[in-house]
Amino acid sequence: MTAFAPLLDLLGDIPDHRRGQGKIYKLPYVVLFSILAIVTGCNSCRGIVTFIDVHRSKLNEVFGLRWRRPPAHTALRYILKGLDPVALEAVFRRHAALLHAARTIPGQGSIALDGKALRGSFDNFHERAAIQVLSAFATDTDLVLAHIEIAEKSNEIPAAQTLLAELGVPASTIVTLDALHCQKKHSRLPPPPISN
């Protein structure tokens, strides 16, 4: 339990969209158990519910819960779909920053920025292209520090500037990017501000 305590505290900051009487299952535990299920290979709400059901007695014991059964897959879908993605990303960024700070040597480090298309995110019916996401990966600690969605009519260049500014990357950090970023105009841009 102590290993998950910092993450559970951060997950408690995510706003819960459910009504007061509809909160049988506390949101931080639902999100944490969903993460654990996904890490073990579950890729659907039914799979997450099966994971919770199979490991329910151990989860109850470790986390001091008294769940008699897992939430229904429809309830789980309702809970997860109603989460605020901005708040969820902020929580994961804070958690990644804590892990990164605990494992990195001050004054050293390197971050790789890379964009990917999310498989299955295109929508031919509404003529929407696949969603593009830019990720910041700390190569020295093997942690993904943040994600940012690339605007549909844009590219990685402005998204990279925004992401580096939001992360407040120190000047001593080595940042690697794709060849797309090797442009005179881009290389002459001022460095992102460093947050204290």
N, C-alpha and C positions, 0 to 999 in steps of 0.2 A: 504494500500500500504506500509506503513512504516514497518509493520511486515514482509513483504517479501523483503524489500530493501536489507538487507545483503545477502540473498540467491541469489537474482537477480544479485548483483554485482559479487558474486562468479561464478555464471553460465555464466557470460560474459567472464570468463577466459577459457572456453572450446573452443578449436579450431573449427571453422566452416569449414566444408569440401566443402561447396557449392561455386559455382562461384559467383562473385560479383553481376551479374544481376539476379541471382536466389534467392536472399535473400529478398523476399517480406515479409516474416514473420521472425522477429528477433529470433535468436536461444534461448536466455535466456527465452523468453516468451513461446516459443514452448515447451521447456523442463519443465518449471514451470507448465504450463497448463496440460501437460501430467502427471506430478506428482499428481496434484490436481485431475485429472480424475481417476487415478489409485487408489488413496486413497478413492474415493467415490465408487469404485467397478468396474470400467471399466477395461477390460482385453484384449482389442484388439485396433488396430488403428482406426477401425470404431467407437468403443465405445468412444475413446478419442475425435474424431472429433464430435461426437454427443454431448458430454459434452461441448465442446467449443461452438458449435452452439447454444445449449440451453441457455448457460450462457454468450453468446457473448456480449450483451449490458451491462451487469454488469461488465464483465472483461474489456471492453473498458472504461467504466466509472472509475473503480478503478485504472487501470494501465495507463490511458491516451492514449489509443490506438484508432485507427480508422479502425479496421478490419471490412470489409463489409461481409465477410464470413470466415469460418474456412478453413484451408488448406485441400486439398483433402486427403483422407486416403492413397493414393499411395504416395503423396508428404510427408506426415507425416512419413510413413514407411521409405522412402528414407532418411529423415533427421535423424530419430532416429537410423537407422541401420548404418549410417555413422559416428556416434559419436565414439570418441576414448574412450574405456572403462577405460583405465588407467587414462586419464585426468578427466573423470567423477567421478571415485572413489576418486581421489585426492580432487576434489571440495567437494564431500560429506563428506570426512574425515575432511576437514577444517571447514565445516559448523557444523558438529557434535561436533568438538572440541570447537568451539565458544559457542554453546548451552550448552555443558557440563561444560565449565569453568564458565559460568554465573550462573549455578544452583548448583554447587557442593561446598562443604566446603573444603578449601585448607588443605592438609594433610590427608584427609579422602577419602574414596571411595573404590569401589569394582568392579571388572570386571569379567564377566563370559565368558569363551571361549567355544564355542560349534560348532561342525561340523554338517552339514546337506547335504543331497543329493537333488539336484534340480529336482523336479518332471518333467517328460517329457523331460529331457535333454539327455537321452540315445539315441543311434543311433545303432540299430541292424544291419542295412544294412552295415555300416562301422565298425561294431564291436567295438563301443565305449561305455564304461560304463557311467552311470549317472555322471554328474559333481558334485564334492564334494566342498563345501564352508565352510570355518571356519569364524565365526563371533565373534566380540568382543562386548559384551553388558554391558554397565555401569548400574549396578543394582540400584545404588543410584539415578540416574537421568532418568532411563528408556529409554536410548538412545543407538542405535547401533552405535558404534564409527567407525567400519571398517569391511571390509570383505577381505578375501584372498582366492584365488582358490587353492585347494590342488592338487598337481601334480598327474597325473593319476597313476603312479607306486610308489606312496608314501603314507604317512598317515598324521594324524594331528600333530604329534610330531614336525617335522621340520617346518611345517606351523605355529604352535603356537609360536615357538621361533622367527621366522621371523616377525610375526605380533606384538608380544610384543616389539621387537626391533624397528620396524617402528613407533609404537605408543609412544615410550619413556615413558613407564609407571613408575611413581615414586616408590621408594622402599616401601613407606608407603601404597601402594595400595594392597588390598587383591585380589588375582587372583584365581578363581576356574576353574578347568578343569575336564574332565572325568577321570575315573580310568585308561584309556589307558596311561596316562601320569605318572602314579605311577611306575616308573622304576628307579633302582639305578643309571644307567648311566645318565638318563635324569635329575634326581634330583641333580646330582653333576655338571651339566653344570654351567658355570659362569652366573650370572644374565645379562640380556641385558643391553647395555649401556644406560645411562640416558641422553637425549638430553636437552640442555638448551634453 
